Amino acid sequence: MLSWAVTFFVIAIVAAVLGFGGIAGTAAGIAKILFMVFLVFFVISMIMHVSKGRGP
């Protein structure tokens, strides 16, 4: 999921450099949403790992 966020961020940068403001804004928005979803899943994963504890 992080790779998708980076991909949309790169698309936003390229579109902004080429002057496509609408596409750049949309791609940047998608990248932000995907990055936030990635962070939420990462935090949930870390909490699950810590709560699992040590095995015998």
N, C-alpha and C positions, 0 to 999 in steps of 0.2 A: 504494500500500500504506500509505503514511503517512496518507492520508485515512481509510482503514478503521480504523487505530489510533486516530485522533482521534475518529472516530464512536463507537467502542466506549467510549472514555474519557468522552465526553459522556453516553452512555447510562448508564454506571456512576455518574456524578455525579448525574444526574437520579433514578436508581433509589435511590441512597443518601439523597438529600434526601426522597424520598417514603416511605422506610422499607422498601424491598424489599432486604434485606441479601443474600439469596442471589443475586438477579439482579445486584446491584451487584458482588458479588465475582466472579461469572463473567465479566461484561463487562470488569471491570478486568483479570482474568487474560488474557482474549483480547487486550485492548489491549496488554498487556505483551509477549505473544508476537509479535504483529504488529509492534510497534515494534522488537523485537530482530531479527526477520527483515529489516525495512527497513534497520537499521543494517548488518547483514552484507552485504546486497546493495549498499549504498552504498559500503562499504569495498572490496568486490570490484570495483565499477565504477571507483573511484578508482585502485586498483592497476592495473587493465587500461589505464586512460587514461595513467597515468604510464609504464608499461612499453612502451606503443605507440611512444613517442618522437616525434621531429619527422620530418615528411616532407621530400622533396627540394625 
